Amino acid sequence: MYHDDSGAGTLLAVGALLAGVGVAAGAFGAHGLRGHMSPESLETFRTGANYQLLHGIAIVAVAGAMSHFDRRRLRLACWLFVVGIVLFSGSLYALSLSGVRALGAVTPLGGVALLAGWCTVMLGARRPG
């Protein structure tokens, strides 16, 4: 039986879940919210869904690369993507659905986490050993 203590399997599942929820959020925004919110709020919601989907897929890809490159850094990158999705996409969803503008203050923190994740992927793109 194969045992992976790198956390890649967990991250693969988390990435797939987040990507799937991103697809559902995009569909909900396109079909369920149209006509119920302003075009600006709808675009904000779509931005959150797009970033969630993109970074969910990134988690899947990076988790798949963990056995070939710097596992520790790639694991960290994946978790930075998770934090970024929660803060960036989550704040955009909450902002667009509630109209509470103060929630937009959280969005840049999520963006920083996503950027840090990409920088960490770059640093992790070296062979172990």
DODRENRO-911561 format. One record per residue (C-alpha): residue number from 0; x, y, z; residue in three letters. Coordinates in steps of 0.2 Angstrom, whole numbers, plus 2048, in hexadecimal, padded with zeros to 3 digits. Last residue first. Layout:
! residues N
ATOM,k,u,v,w,r
ATOM,NUM,X,Y,Z,Ala
...
END
This chain:
! residues 129
ATOM,k,u,v,w,r
ATOM,128,85D,854,7F1,Gly
ATOM,127,84C,859,7EC,Pro
ATOM,126,84A,860,7DA,Arg
ATOM,125,846,873,7D9,Arg
ATOM,124,836,87B,7D5,Ala
ATOM,123,832,87F,7E7,Gly
ATOM,122,838,891,7E6,Leu
ATOM,121,82C,894,7D7,Met
ATOM,120,81E,88B,7E1,Val
ATOM,119,822,897,7F0,Thr
ATOM,118,820,8A6,7E5,Cys
ATOM,117,80F,8A0,7DE,Trp
ATOM,116,809,89D,7F0,Gly
ATOM,115,80F,8AE,7F6,Ala
ATOM,114,805,8B5,7E7,Leu
ATOM,113,7F6,8AC,7ED,Leu
ATOM,112,7F9,8B1,800,Ala
ATOM,111,7FB,8C3,7FA,Val
ATOM,110,7EB,8C2,7F0,Gly
ATOM,109,7E2,8BB,800,Gly
ATOM,108,7E8,8CA,80A,Leu
ATOM,107,7E2,8D6,7FC,Pro
ATOM,106,7D0,8CF,7FE,Thr
ATOM,105,7CE,8D2,810,Val
ATOM,104,7CB,8E4,80F,Ala
ATOM,103,7BD,8E0,802,Gly
ATOM,102,7B3,8DB,811,Leu
ATOM,101,7B1,8ED,816,Ala
ATOM,100,7A6,8EF,807,Arg
ATOM,99,797,8E6,80E,Val
ATOM,98,78C,8E2,7FF,Gly
ATOM,97,787,8D2,806,Ser
ATOM,96,789,8C6,7F7,Leu
ATOM,95,796,8CF,7EE,Ser
ATOM,94,7A1,8D2,7FD,Leu
ATOM,93,79F,8C1,804,Ala
ATOM,92,7A4,8B9,7F3,Tyr
ATOM,91,7B2,8C5,7F1,Leu
ATOM,90,7B8,8C1,803,Ser
ATOM,89,7B7,8AE,800,Gly
ATOM,88,7C1,8B0,7F0,Ser
ATOM,87,7CF,8B9,7F7,Phe
ATOM,86,7D0,8B3,809,Leu
ATOM,85,7CB,8A1,807,Val
ATOM,84,7D3,89F,7F6,Ile
ATOM,83,7E3,8A7,7FD,Gly
ATOM,82,7E3,89C,80C,Val
ATOM,81,7E2,88D,801,Val
ATOM,80,7EF,893,7F5,Phe
ATOM,79,7FB,896,804,Leu
ATOM,78,7F7,884,808,Trp
ATOM,77,7FD,87E,7F7,Cys
ATOM,76,80C,889,7F7,Ala
ATOM,75,811,882,808,Leu
ATOM,74,810,870,801,Arg
ATOM,73,81A,875,7F2,Leu
ATOM,72,828,87C,7FE,Arg
ATOM,71,829,86C,808,Arg
ATOM,70,828,861,7F9,Arg
ATOM,69,836,869,7F0,Asp
ATOM,68,834,860,7DF,Phe
ATOM,67,82F,850,7D7,His
ATOM,66,823,848,7E5,Ser
ATOM,65,81B,859,7E7,Met
ATOM,64,816,85B,7D5,Ala
ATOM,63,805,854,7D7,Gly
ATOM,62,801,85F,7E5,Ala
ATOM,61,806,86E,7DA,Val
ATOM,60,7FA,869,7CD,Ala
ATOM,59,7EB,866,7D9,Val
ATOM,58,7EF,876,7E2,Ile
ATOM,57,7F0,87F,7D1,Ala
ATOM,56,7DF,878,7CD,Ile
ATOM,55,7D8,87F,7DD,Gly
ATOM,54,7E1,88F,7D9,His
ATOM,53,7D8,892,7C8,Leu
ATOM,52,7C7,88D,7CF,Leu
ATOM,51,7C8,898,7DE,Gln
ATOM,50,7CF,8A7,7D3,Tyr
ATOM,49,7C1,8A5,7C7,Asn
ATOM,48,7B3,8A3,7D4,Ala
ATOM,47,7B9,8B3,7DD,Gly
ATOM,46,7BA,8BD,7CD,Thr
ATOM,45,7A8,8B7,7C9,Arg
ATOM,44,7A2,8BE,7DA,Phe
ATOM,43,7AA,8CE,7D6,Thr
ATOM,42,7A2,8CE,7C5,Glu
ATOM,41,791,8CB,7CC,Leu
ATOM,40,793,8D9,7D9,Ser
ATOM,39,797,8E5,7CA,Glu
ATOM,38,789,8DF,7C0,Pro
ATOM,37,77D,8E2,7CE,Ser
ATOM,36,775,8D4,7D7,Met
ATOM,35,766,8C9,7D6,His
ATOM,34,764,8C9,7C3,Gly
ATOM,33,772,8BD,7C0,Arg
ATOM,32,775,8B4,7D1,Leu
ATOM,31,770,8A3,7CD,Gly
ATOM,30,776,8A0,7BB,His
ATOM,29,787,8A8,7B9,Ala
ATOM,28,78B,8AA,7CB,Gly
ATOM,27,785,898,7D0,Phe
ATOM,26,78F,891,7C1,Ala
ATOM,25,79F,89A,7C7,Gly
ATOM,24,79C,894,7D9,Ala
ATOM,23,799,882,7D3,Ala
ATOM,22,7A9,883,7C9,Val
ATOM,21,7B3,88A,7D8,Gly
ATOM,20,7AB,87D,7E3,Val
ATOM,19,7B3,870,7D8,Gly
ATOM,18,7C4,879,7D8,Ala
ATOM,17,7C3,87A,7EB,Leu
ATOM,16,7BF,867,7ED,Leu
ATOM,15,7CC,862,7E0,Ala
ATOM,14,7D9,86D,7E9,Gly
ATOM,13,7D5,866,7FA,Val
ATOM,12,7D5,854,7F3,Ala
ATOM,11,7E6,857,7EB,Leu
ATOM,10,7EC,85F,7FB,Leu
ATOM,9,7E8,850,805,Thr
ATOM,8,7F0,844,7F9,Gly
ATOM,7,800,84F,7F8,Ala
ATOM,6,801,850,80B,Gly
ATOM,5,813,84A,80A,Ser
ATOM,4,811,83B,815,Asp
ATOM,3,80C,830,806,Asp
ATOM,2,808,81E,80A,His
ATOM,1,806,811,7FB,Tyr
ATOM,0,800,800,800,Met
END
